[in-house]
Amino acid sequence: MMQDVGVKPGVREVAAIGVPDPVQGERAKVFVVRRDRALTEAALIQFCRQQLTGYKVPRLVAFRESLPQSNISKILRRALRDEELAAAGKKTQA
């Protein structure tokens, strides 16, 4: 999925993780670093619908300035997942 989203014009970097979902158990969430500021969530999802099988289309999109990376420039998806789980924990406690 990440390779397909990464070819969209306007996308510099992309990472996908599974986030908890009360209905389906887990949903795909895509984190995108934009090359083109005009890129919108709707345009990205529409592109994914054209390129991907239905169950692979991300339902959640988050735009970021950068993605966490290791010393060798590998995207740290575990760090993104930990951030999401911490944010979800704060929402349930509030």
MODELLER restraints for C-alpha pairs under 7 A, 6 or more apart:
rsr = mdl.restraints
at = mdl.atoms
rsr.add(forms.Gaussian(group=physical.xy_distance, feature=features.Distance(at['CA:1:A'], at['CA:56:A']), mean=6.69, stdev=0.5))
rsr.add(forms.Gaussian(group=physical.xy_distance, feature=features.Distance(at['CA:2:A'], at['CA:14:A']), mean=6.27, stdev=0.5))
rsr.add(forms.Gaussian(group=physical.xy_distance, feature=features.Distance(at['CA:2:A'], at['CA:15:A']), mean=6.23, stdev=0.5))
rsr.add(forms.Gaussian(group=physical.xy_distance, feature=features.Distance(at['CA:2:A'], at['CA:16:A']), mean=6.47, stdev=0.5))
rsr.add(forms.Gaussian(group=physical.xy_distance, feature=features.Distance(at['CA:4:A'], at['CA:51:A']), mean=6.94, stdev=0.5))
rsr.add(forms.Gaussian(group=physical.xy_distance, feature=features.Distance(at['CA:5:A'], at['CA:48:A']), mean=6.61, stdev=0.5))
rsr.add(forms.Gaussian(group=physical.xy_distance, feature=features.Distance(at['CA:6:A'], at['CA:13:A']), mean=6.47, stdev=0.5))
rsr.add(forms.Gaussian(group=physical.xy_distance, feature=features.Distance(at['CA:6:A'], at['CA:14:A']), mean=6.03, stdev=0.5))
rsr.add(forms.Gaussian(group=physical.xy_distance, feature=features.Distance(at['CA:10:A'], at['CA:34:A']), mean=5.77, stdev=0.5))
rsr.add(forms.Gaussian(group=physical.xy_distance, feature=features.Distance(at['CA:10:A'], at['CA:35:A']), mean=4.62, stdev=0.5))
rsr.add(forms.Gaussian(group=physical.xy_distance, feature=features.Distance(at['CA:10:A'], at['CA:36:A']), mean=4.40, stdev=0.5))
rsr.add(forms.Gaussian(group=physical.xy_distance, feature=features.Distance(at['CA:10:A'], at['CA:39:A']), mean=6.24, stdev=0.5))
rsr.add(forms.Gaussian(group=physical.xy_distance, feature=features.Distance(at['CA:11:A'], at['CA:32:A']), mean=6.77, stdev=0.5))
rsr.add(forms.Gaussian(group=physical.xy_distance, feature=features.Distance(at['CA:11:A'], at['CA:33:A']), mean=6.21, stdev=0.5))
rsr.add(forms.Gaussian(group=physical.xy_distance, feature=features.Distance(at['CA:11:A'], at['CA:34:A']), mean=4.75, stdev=0.5))
rsr.add(forms.Gaussian(group=physical.xy_distance, feature=features.Distance(at['CA:11:A'], at['CA:35:A']), mean=5.16, stdev=0.5))
rsr.add(forms.Gaussian(group=physical.xy_distance, feature=features.Distance(at['CA:11:A'], at['CA:36:A']), mean=6.96, stdev=0.5))
rsr.add(forms.Gaussian(group=physical.xy_distance, feature=features.Distance(at['CA:12:A'], at['CA:33:A']), mean=5.46, stdev=0.5))
rsr.add(forms.Gaussian(group=physical.xy_distance, feature=features.Distance(at['CA:12:A'], at['CA:34:A']), mean=5.40, stdev=0.5))
rsr.add(forms.Gaussian(group=physical.xy_distance, feature=features.Distance(at['CA:12:A'], at['CA:35:A']), mean=4.98, stdev=0.5))
rsr.add(forms.Gaussian(group=physical.xy_distance, feature=features.Distance(at['CA:13:A'], at['CA:32:A']), mean=5.83, stdev=0.5))
rsr.add(forms.Gaussian(group=physical.xy_distance, feature=features.Distance(at['CA:13:A'], at['CA:33:A']), mean=5.04, stdev=0.5))
rsr.add(forms.Gaussian(group=physical.xy_distance, feature=features.Distance(at['CA:14:A'], at['CA:30:A']), mean=6.85, stdev=0.5))
rsr.add(forms.Gaussian(group=physical.xy_distance, feature=features.Distance(at['CA:14:A'], at['CA:31:A']), mean=5.62, stdev=0.5))
rsr.add(forms.Gaussian(group=physical.xy_distance, feature=features.Distance(at['CA:14:A'], at['CA:32:A']), mean=4.58, stdev=0.5))
rsr.add(forms.Gaussian(group=physical.xy_distance, feature=features.Distance(at['CA:14:A'], at['CA:33:A']), mean=6.34, stdev=0.5))
rsr.add(forms.Gaussian(group=physical.xy_distance, feature=features.Distance(at['CA:15:A'], at['CA:30:A']), mean=5.73, stdev=0.5))
rsr.add(forms.Gaussian(group=physical.xy_distance, feature=features.Distance(at['CA:15:A'], at['CA:31:A']), mean=5.23, stdev=0.5))
rsr.add(forms.Gaussian(group=physical.xy_distance, feature=features.Distance(at['CA:15:A'], at['CA:32:A']), mean=6.72, stdev=0.5))
rsr.add(forms.Gaussian(group=physical.xy_distance, feature=features.Distance(at['CA:15:A'], at['CA:77:A']), mean=6.83, stdev=0.5))
rsr.add(forms.Gaussian(group=physical.xy_distance, feature=features.Distance(at['CA:16:A'], at['CA:28:A']), mean=6.58, stdev=0.5))
rsr.add(forms.Gaussian(group=physical.xy_distance, feature=features.Distance(at['CA:16:A'], at['CA:29:A']), mean=5.59, stdev=0.5))
rsr.add(forms.Gaussian(group=physical.xy_distance, feature=features.Distance(at['CA:16:A'], at['CA:30:A']), mean=4.38, stdev=0.5))
rsr.add(forms.Gaussian(group=physical.xy_distance, feature=features.Distance(at['CA:16:A'], at['CA:31:A']), mean=6.20, stdev=0.5))
rsr.add(forms.Gaussian(group=physical.xy_distance, feature=features.Distance(at['CA:17:A'], at['CA:28:A']), mean=5.76, stdev=0.5))
rsr.add(forms.Gaussian(group=physical.xy_distance, feature=features.Distance(at['CA:17:A'], at['CA:29:A']), mean=5.48, stdev=0.5))
rsr.add(forms.Gaussian(group=physical.xy_distance, feature=features.Distance(at['CA:17:A'], at['CA:30:A']), mean=6.60, stdev=0.5))
rsr.add(forms.Gaussian(group=physical.xy_distance, feature=features.Distance(at['CA:17:A'], at['CA:77:A']), mean=6.71, stdev=0.5))
rsr.add(forms.Gaussian(group=physical.xy_distance, feature=features.Distance(at['CA:17:A'], at['CA:81:A']), mean=6.49, stdev=0.5))
rsr.add(forms.Gaussian(group=physical.xy_distance, feature=features.Distance(at['CA:18:A'], at['CA:26:A']), mean=5.75, stdev=0.5))
rsr.add(forms.Gaussian(group=physical.xy_distance, feature=features.Distance(at['CA:18:A'], at['CA:27:A']), mean=5.33, stdev=0.5))
rsr.add(forms.Gaussian(group=physical.xy_distance, feature=features.Distance(at['CA:18:A'], at['CA:28:A']), mean=4.67, stdev=0.5))
rsr.add(forms.Gaussian(group=physical.xy_distance, feature=features.Distance(at['CA:18:A'], at['CA:29:A']), mean=6.08, stdev=0.5))
rsr.add(forms.Gaussian(group=physical.xy_distance, feature=features.Distance(at['CA:19:A'], at['CA:26:A']), mean=5.34, stdev=0.5))
rsr.add(forms.Gaussian(group=physical.xy_distance, feature=features.Distance(at['CA:19:A'], at['CA:27:A']), mean=5.38, stdev=0.5))
rsr.add(forms.Gaussian(group=physical.xy_distance, feature=features.Distance(at['CA:19:A'], at['CA:28:A']), mean=6.35, stdev=0.5))
rsr.add(forms.Gaussian(group=physical.xy_distance, feature=features.Distance(at['CA:19:A'], at['CA:29:A']), mean=6.58, stdev=0.5))
rsr.add(forms.Gaussian(group=physical.xy_distance, feature=features.Distance(at['CA:20:A'], at['CA:26:A']), mean=4.51, stdev=0.5))
rsr.add(forms.Gaussian(group=physical.xy_distance, feature=features.Distance(at['CA:20:A'], at['CA:27:A']), mean=6.44, stdev=0.5))
rsr.add(forms.Gaussian(group=physical.xy_distance, feature=features.Distance(at['CA:21:A'], at['CA:27:A']), mean=5.99, stdev=0.5))
rsr.add(forms.Gaussian(group=physical.xy_distance, feature=features.Distance(at['CA:28:A'], at['CA:58:A']), mean=5.21, stdev=0.5))
rsr.add(forms.Gaussian(group=physical.xy_distance, feature=features.Distance(at['CA:28:A'], at['CA:59:A']), mean=6.53, stdev=0.5))
rsr.add(forms.Gaussian(group=physical.xy_distance, feature=features.Distance(at['CA:28:A'], at['CA:60:A']), mean=6.73, stdev=0.5))
rsr.add(forms.Gaussian(group=physical.xy_distance, feature=features.Distance(at['CA:29:A'], at['CA:58:A']), mean=5.78, stdev=0.5))
rsr.add(forms.Gaussian(group=physical.xy_distance, feature=features.Distance(at['CA:29:A'], at['CA:59:A']), mean=6.59, stdev=0.5))
rsr.add(forms.Gaussian(group=physical.xy_distance, feature=features.Distance(at['CA:29:A'], at['CA:60:A']), mean=4.67, stdev=0.5))
rsr.add(forms.Gaussian(group=physical.xy_distance, feature=features.Distance(at['CA:29:A'], at['CA:61:A']), mean=5.75, stdev=0.5))
rsr.add(forms.Gaussian(group=physical.xy_distance, feature=features.Distance(at['CA:30:A'], at['CA:58:A']), mean=6.45, stdev=0.5))
rsr.add(forms.Gaussian(group=physical.xy_distance, feature=features.Distance(at['CA:30:A'], at['CA:60:A']), mean=6.31, stdev=0.5))
rsr.add(forms.Gaussian(group=physical.xy_distance, feature=features.Distance(at['CA:30:A'], at['CA:61:A']), mean=4.89, stdev=0.5))
rsr.add(forms.Gaussian(group=physical.xy_distance, feature=features.Distance(at['CA:30:A'], at['CA:62:A']), mean=6.24, stdev=0.5))
rsr.add(forms.Gaussian(group=physical.xy_distance, feature=features.Distance(at['CA:31:A'], at['CA:61:A']), mean=5.99, stdev=0.5))
rsr.add(forms.Gaussian(group=physical.xy_distance, feature=features.Distance(at['CA:31:A'], at['CA:62:A']), mean=4.84, stdev=0.5))
rsr.add(forms.Gaussian(group=physical.xy_distance, feature=features.Distance(at['CA:31:A'], at['CA:63:A']), mean=5.80, stdev=0.5))
rsr.add(forms.Gaussian(group=physical.xy_distance, feature=features.Distance(at['CA:31:A'], at['CA:64:A']), mean=6.77, stdev=0.5))
rsr.add(forms.Gaussian(group=physical.xy_distance, feature=features.Distance(at['CA:32:A'], at['CA:62:A']), mean=6.23, stdev=0.5))
rsr.add(forms.Gaussian(group=physical.xy_distance, feature=features.Distance(at['CA:32:A'], at['CA:63:A']), mean=4.88, stdev=0.5))
rsr.add(forms.Gaussian(group=physical.xy_distance, feature=features.Distance(at['CA:32:A'], at['CA:64:A']), mean=6.03, stdev=0.5))
rsr.add(forms.Gaussian(group=physical.xy_distance, feature=features.Distance(at['CA:33:A'], at['CA:63:A']), mean=5.92, stdev=0.5))
rsr.add(forms.Gaussian(group=physical.xy_distance, feature=features.Distance(at['CA:33:A'], at['CA:64:A']), mean=5.28, stdev=0.5))
rsr.add(forms.Gaussian(group=physical.xy_distance, feature=features.Distance(at['CA:33:A'], at['CA:65:A']), mean=5.73, stdev=0.5))
rsr.add(forms.Gaussian(group=physical.xy_distance, feature=features.Distance(at['CA:33:A'], at['CA:66:A']), mean=5.89, stdev=0.5))
rsr.add(forms.Gaussian(group=physical.xy_distance, feature=features.Distance(at['CA:41:A'], at['CA:61:A']), mean=6.31, stdev=0.5))
rsr.add(forms.Gaussian(group=physical.xy_distance, feature=features.Distance(at['CA:45:A'], at['CA:57:A']), mean=7.00, stdev=0.5))
rsr.add(forms.Gaussian(group=physical.xy_distance, feature=features.Distance(at['CA:45:A'], at['CA:58:A']), mean=6.90, stdev=0.5))
rsr.add(forms.Gaussian(group=physical.xy_distance, feature=features.Distance(at['CA:48:A'], at['CA:57:A']), mean=5.69, stdev=0.5))
rsr.add(forms.Gaussian(group=physical.xy_distance, feature=features.Distance(at['CA:49:A'], at['CA:57:A']), mean=6.03, stdev=0.5))
rsr.add(forms.Gaussian(group=physical.xy_distance, feature=features.Distance(at['CA:67:A'], at['CA:75:A']), mean=6.57, stdev=0.5))
rsr.add(forms.Gaussian(group=physical.xy_distance, feature=features.Distance(at['CA:68:A'], at['CA:75:A']), mean=5.86, stdev=0.5))
rsr.add(forms.Gaussian(group=physical.xy_distance, feature=features.Distance(at['CA:68:A'], at['CA:76:A']), mean=5.50, stdev=0.5))
rsr.add(forms.Gaussian(group=physical.xy_distance, feature=features.Distance(at['CA:68:A'], at['CA:79:A']), mean=6.95, stdev=0.5))
rsr.add(forms.Gaussian(group=physical.xy_distance, feature=features.Distance(at['CA:69:A'], at['CA:75:A']), mean=4.42, stdev=0.5))
rsr.add(forms.Gaussian(group=physical.xy_distance, feature=features.Distance(at['CA:69:A'], at['CA:76:A']), mean=5.25, stdev=0.5))
rsr.add(forms.Gaussian(group=physical.xy_distance, feature=features.Distance(at['CA:70:A'], at['CA:76:A']), mean=6.50, stdev=0.5))
